[in-house]
């Protein structure tokens, strides 16, 4: 059994797997090998245990007094380990100029931290991951210092758990984009009720209608920007937005936050409305 079984739907199982990771001396720091003590140290930092920055830096050979972003890379098929290794190399290459710490969380999962003097731009990392068809990635929000090292990692784990919990096939998930959805979907049945109660008939309408309304909301109610993002004519977007709002149980003008959140849940897990309520 792998240390981290990403196919497991239970967060309890995930917690158990994380504990087992302490026993596995598979840490790769700057492409080198470290021992089980280093893995245990990372676990302590990630759990929020008090820790001196100089101690962490000296043991991990990784600077803490910088900006960090945490990533989790994983594969669903244990036979695709080579693809996972290639994706790690691509991430390191895309983050040129930044330090990298890579930890083997299990047979199918790797934890990565990238650090630098400024807030990292993950555009190049996402672009590098686009060619790794078998590998999925979750990314935390940037943070500074030891606390940023910890919080960004926890964000990445939360994003990974969200994707798994909702049965999503999304391959690149930034926690900053799904933080609200994470809070809304701790319970899948509750998330389904929220989506159906908010969107009504729109929940089962054509995807282009939902996508147009979501993009319109994300663009700050700017039809021209939404049309550019959708590569569609402005009039087409206007018609779709109008029709989507007609179908929605909660109207955009009444509660745009709820409508946008429900649309985001459907965007991440389109099959959630097919789940029987429990």
C-alpha positions as CSV (number, residue, x, y, z in Angstrom):
1,X,0.0,0.0,0.0
2,X,1.4,3.5,-0.9
3,X,2.1,5.9,1.9
4,X,-0.4,8.3,0.3
5,X,-3.3,6.6,-1.5
6,X,-4.8,9.5,-3.5
7,X,-7.6,7.3,-4.7
8,X,-9.0,7.1,-1.1
9,X,-12.0,9.3,-0.7
10,X,-11.8,9.4,3.1
11,X,-9.9,12.3,4.7
12,X,-9.4,10.0,7.7
13,X,-7.5,7.6,5.6
14,X,-5.5,10.5,4.2
15,X,-4.6,11.5,7.8
16,X,-3.5,7.9,8.6
17,X,-1.4,7.9,5.4
18,X,0.3,11.2,6.4
19,X,1.3,9.7,9.7
20,X,2.8,6.7,7.9
21,X,4.8,9.1,5.8
22,X,7.0,9.8,8.8
23,X,8.4,6.3,8.5
24,X,9.5,6.6,4.9
25,X,12.9,8.0,4.2
26,X,12.2,9.2,0.8
27,X,12.8,12.9,1.0
28,X,14.5,14.5,-2.0
29,X,15.9,17.9,-1.2
30,X,17.5,19.8,-4.0
31,X,17.6,16.5,-5.9
32,X,19.5,14.9,-3.1
33,X,18.5,12.4,-0.4
34,X,17.8,13.1,3.2
35,X,16.7,10.8,6.1
36,X,13.5,10.1,8.0
37,X,14.4,12.8,10.5
38,X,14.0,15.4,7.7
39,X,10.6,14.0,6.8
40,X,9.5,14.2,10.4
41,X,10.7,17.8,10.6
42,X,8.6,18.7,7.6
43,X,5.6,17.0,9.2
44,X,6.1,19.0,12.4
45,X,6.4,22.3,10.6
46,X,3.3,21.5,8.5
47,X,1.3,20.6,11.7
48,X,2.1,24.0,13.2
49,X,4.5,22.8,15.9
50,X,6.8,25.6,17.3
51,X,10.0,25.6,15.3
52,X,13.0,27.9,15.0
53,X,13.7,29.1,11.4
54,X,17.4,28.5,11.7
55,X,16.9,24.9,12.9
56,X,14.5,24.2,10.0
57,X,16.8,25.8,7.5
58,X,19.9,24.0,8.7
59,X,18.2,20.6,8.7
60,X,16.4,20.9,5.4
61,X,19.1,23.0,3.6
62,X,16.3,25.3,2.5
63,X,15.9,29.0,3.3
64,X,12.8,29.9,5.3
65,X,13.0,33.7,5.5
66,X,11.6,34.1,2.0
67,X,8.3,33.8,0.1
68,X,7.1,30.2,-0.4
69,X,4.5,28.4,-2.4
70,X,3.5,24.8,-1.7
71,X,2.4,22.3,-4.3
72,X,1.2,18.8,-4.2
73,X,1.7,16.7,-7.3
74,X,0.1,13.3,-7.6
75,X,-0.9,10.5,-10.0
76,X,-4.0,8.3,-9.9
77,X,-2.2,5.4,-11.5
78,X,0.8,4.1,-9.5
79,X,2.4,2.8,-12.7
80,X,2.8,6.4,-13.9
81,X,5.7,7.2,-11.5
82,X,8.0,8.2,-14.4
83,X,5.5,10.9,-15.4
84,X,5.4,12.2,-11.9
85,X,9.2,12.5,-11.9
86,X,9.1,14.3,-15.2
87,X,6.5,16.7,-13.9
88,X,8.7,17.5,-10.9
89,X,11.6,18.3,-13.2
90,X,9.3,20.5,-15.3
91,X,8.1,22.4,-12.3
92,X,11.7,23.0,-11.1
93,X,12.7,24.2,-14.6
94,X,9.7,26.5,-14.8
95,X,10.5,28.0,-11.5
96,X,14.1,28.9,-12.5
97,X,15.8,31.1,-10.1
98,X,13.9,29.8,-7.1
99,X,14.9,27.2,-4.5
100,X,13.0,24.0,-4.5
101,X,12.3,21.4,-1.8
102,X,10.7,18.1,-2.9
103,X,9.4,15.5,-0.4
104,X,8.3,12.0,-1.3
105,X,4.9,11.8,0.5
106,X,4.3,8.4,-0.9
107,X,4.4,6.2,-3.9
108,X,2.0,8.4,-5.9
109,X,2.4,11.8,-4.3
110,X,5.1,14.5,-4.0
111,X,5.1,17.7,-1.9
112,X,7.0,20.6,-3.3
113,X,8.0,24.0,-2.0
114,X,9.3,26.8,-4.2
115,X,10.9,29.9,-2.6
116,X,12.2,33.2,-3.7
117,X,12.7,36.8,-2.7
118,X,9.3,37.8,-4.1
119,X,5.8,36.4,-4.4
120,X,6.1,33.6,-7.0
121,X,4.2,33.8,-10.3
122,X,2.8,30.3,-11.0
123,X,1.8,31.0,-14.6
124,X,5.0,29.2,-15.9
125,X,4.5,26.3,-13.5
126,X,0.9,25.8,-14.7
127,X,2.1,26.0,-18.3
128,X,4.7,23.3,-17.5
129,X,2.1,21.1,-16.0
130,X,-0.1,21.3,-19.1
131,X,2.1,18.8,-20.8
132,X,1.9,16.3,-17.9
133,X,-1.3,14.5,-18.8
134,X,-1.1,11.8,-16.1
135,X,-0.1,14.2,-13.3
136,X,-2.4,16.4,-11.2
137,X,-1.3,19.4,-9.2
138,X,-2.7,21.5,-6.3
139,X,-1.1,24.8,-5.3
140,X,-1.3,26.8,-2.1
141,X,-1.5,30.5,-1.6
142,X,2.0,32.1,-1.3
143,X,3.2,32.9,2.2
144,X,6.4,34.2,3.8
145,X,8.7,32.7,6.4
146,X,8.1,29.5,8.3
147,X,4.4,30.2,8.7
148,X,4.1,30.8,4.9
149,X,5.9,27.5,4.3
150,X,3.3,25.8,6.5
151,X,0.2,27.6,5.4
152,X,0.9,27.3,1.7
153,X,1.4,23.5,2.1
154,X,-1.8,23.2,4.0
155,X,-3.6,25.1,1.3
156,X,-2.2,22.8,-1.3
157,X,-3.4,19.7,0.7
158,X,-6.8,21.3,1.1
159,X,-7.0,21.9,-2.7
160,X,-6.0,18.3,-3.4
161,X,-8.6,17.0,-0.9
162,X,-11.3,19.2,-2.5
163,X,-10.6,17.7,-6.0
164,X,-10.6,14.2,-4.6
165,X,-13.7,14.8,-2.5
166,X,-15.7,16.1,-5.4
167,X,-14.5,13.5,-7.8
168,X,-13.2,16.2,-10.1
169,X,-10.8,15.4,-13.0
170,X,-9.3,18.9,-12.8
171,X,-5.5,18.7,-13.3
172,X,-4.3,22.0,-11.9
173,X,-6.0,23.6,-8.9
174,X,-4.9,26.7,-7.1
175,X,-6.4,27.0,-3.6
176,X,-6.9,30.8,-4.1
177,X,-9.4,29.9,-6.8
178,X,-11.4,27.4,-4.8
179,X,-11.1,28.5,-1.2
180,X,-14.7,29.5,-0.9
181,X,-15.7,26.2,-2.7
182,X,-13.7,24.3,-0.1
183,X,-15.7,25.8,2.7
184,X,-19.0,25.1,0.9
185,X,-18.3,21.5,0.0
186,X,-17.0,19.9,3.1
187,X,-20.2,17.9,2.9
188,X,-21.0,16.7,-0.6
189,X,-24.7,16.4,0.0
190,X,-24.8,19.9,1.4
191,X,-22.9,21.2,-1.6
192,X,-25.4,19.6,-3.9
193,X,-28.3,21.2,-2.0
194,X,-26.6,24.5,-2.2
195,X,-26.0,24.2,-6.0
196,X,-29.6,23.1,-6.8
197,X,-31.2,25.6,-4.4
198,X,-29.2,28.5,-5.8
199,X,-29.2,27.7,-9.5
200,X,-32.5,25.8,-10.0
201,X,-33.0,24.8,-13.6
202,X,-29.7,26.5,-14.6
203,X,-27.8,23.6,-12.8
204,X,-28.8,21.3,-15.6
205,X,-28.8,23.8,-18.5
206,X,-26.3,23.8,-21.3
207,X,-22.7,24.3,-20.2
208,X,-22.1,27.4,-22.4
209,X,-24.9,29.2,-20.5
210,X,-23.4,28.5,-17.2
211,X,-19.9,29.2,-18.4
212,X,-21.0,32.6,-19.8
213,X,-22.6,33.6,-16.6
214,X,-19.7,32.5,-14.4
215,X,-17.2,34.3,-16.6
216,X,-19.3,37.4,-16.6
217,X,-19.4,37.4,-12.8
218,X,-15.6,36.8,-12.6
219,X,-15.0,39.7,-15.0
220,X,-16.9,42.1,-12.7
221,X,-20.1,42.2,-14.7
222,X,-18.1,43.4,-17.8
223,X,-19.5,41.8,-20.9
224,X,-16.7,42.9,-23.1
225,X,-14.0,41.3,-20.9
226,X,-16.2,38.2,-20.6
227,X,-16.5,37.9,-24.4
228,X,-12.7,38.2,-24.8
229,X,-12.1,35.5,-22.2
230,X,-14.7,33.2,-23.8
231,X,-13.5,34.0,-27.4
232,X,-17.1,34.8,-28.2
233,X,-19.0,37.7,-29.7
234,X,-20.2,40.3,-27.2
235,X,-23.8,39.9,-28.3
236,X,-23.6,36.1,-27.9
237,X,-22.3,36.5,-24.3
238,X,-25.1,39.0,-23.5
239,X,-27.8,36.6,-24.7
240,X,-26.3,33.6,-22.8
241,X,-25.9,35.7,-19.6
242,X,-29.5,36.9,-19.9
243,X,-30.8,33.4,-20.5
244,X,-28.8,31.9,-17.7
245,X,-30.0,34.5,-15.2
246,X,-33.6,33.8,-16.3
247,X,-33.1,30.1,-15.4
248,X,-31.3,30.6,-12.1
249,X,-33.4,30.3,-9.0
250,X,-31.3,33.0,-7.3
251,X,-30.9,36.0,-9.6
252,X,-27.5,37.6,-10.1
253,X,-28.8,41.0,-9.1
254,X,-30.1,39.5,-5.8
255,X,-27.0,37.5,-4.7
256,X,-24.1,37.4,-7.2
257,X,-21.8,35.8,-4.6
258,X,-24.0,32.7,-4.1
259,X,-24.6,32.4,-7.9
260,X,-20.9,32.6,-8.6
261,X,-20.1,30.1,-5.9
262,X,-22.7,27.6,-7.1
263,X,-21.4,27.9,-10.7
264,X,-17.8,27.3,-9.5
265,X,-18.9,24.1,-7.7
266,X,-20.4,22.9,-10.9
267,X,-17.4,23.9,-12.9
268,X,-15.1,21.9,-10.6
269,X,-17.5,18.9,-10.1
270,X,-20.1,18.9,-12.9
271,X,-21.6,15.5,-11.8
272,X,-22.4,16.7,-8.3
273,X,-26.0,17.4,-9.2
274,X,-26.4,13.7,-10.2
275,X,-25.5,12.6,-6.8
276,X,-28.5,11.3,-4.8
277,X,-29.1,13.3,-1.7
278,X,-28.2,11.5,1.5
